[in-house]
Amino acid sequence: MKRAGIILGIVILIGCAVGLVFTFRALGAAQDTLDDTRATLAQVQVEQQDTAASLEETRNELTATTATLEQTLQTLAEQQREAEKYSQLYEDAADELDDTQEQLDSVEDRLAESEKENQELQVLYQEIQEKLDLYEDTLGTQVFSGVTPPYNTGYLADLSLADNASAHNPTYKELLDFLYEDATDQNLYVDDVYMCGSFARDLHNNAEAHGIRAAFVAIHFYNELPHAINAFKTTDRGLVFIDVTGTREPSPVSRLDTKVELAKDRIYQATFLFPEGYIILEGDKIVRSIEIYW
């Protein structure tokens, strides 16, 4: 009985020992788990610290961003106020521009009217200038433009002056060169057929055809029948009167062209041109009036 008790005790002791072994093993495993947990907690704490630092940095950035946004908002508000001010200035400037445009349109209208008036004045001035050019150096005469001389009956029934729109006023030398080549003065004077008016007509038409502007001139005397010659407005010697009336019989003079000194109440005086000025022809015919037809 005692032995059985001892064996039982031993068995109990062995069971306790085995239990302790399992207990120690369990405690070791729990210790390992605890250590792992502690390590995990430590890591979590580090991560929490990092997260807290990151959050703090983010908070600081947000604070700075908020301040920047507030500053931006203030700037935008100021810009908005400036924009409103400039918008008002723009509207005012646009109104002023509209007013200025209206004034400009009015000025342009007045300028257009003024330009039209100026053009009309220019035309009038040109007409007056042309008339003045016709009257220059013709004191005591009547000057006509675009008018056919009224000597169109009898022997002058065929009087027809042919003008050249592109004819020009010649120089004196150009006129002499033309007269030297022109043979109108060589025609014979035939009573009631080919007289002074015919000479003047032909010289006029020949000059115009040659591009030289010429005039038909009618001269009335106090004591003689009328006479017809020509006039040229030279650019360097002014108005020059030319008489190419020929003779009834062939003349020993090779060229009968003469330059006439002509003025109201003065004696009709002519000078042969070729050779220049070698004979002066002066009679007793006194000029009563002069008519120049351009």
Secondary structure, DSSP 8 states (H G I E B T S, - for coil): -HHHHHHHHHHHHHHHHHHHHHHHHHHHHHHHHHHHHHHHHHHHHHHHHHHHHHHHHHHHHHHHHHHHHHHHHHHHHHHHHHHHHHHHHHHHHHHHHHHHHHHHHHHHHHHHHHHHHHHHHHHHHHHHHHHHHHHTT-TTEEEESS---S--SGGGTT------TT-B---HHHHHHHHHH--GGGS--BTTTB-HHHHHHHHHHHHHHTTB--EEEEEEESSS--EEEEEEEETTTEEEEEE----SS--SSS---EEEE--TTSEEEEEETTTTT--EEEEEEEEEEEEEE-
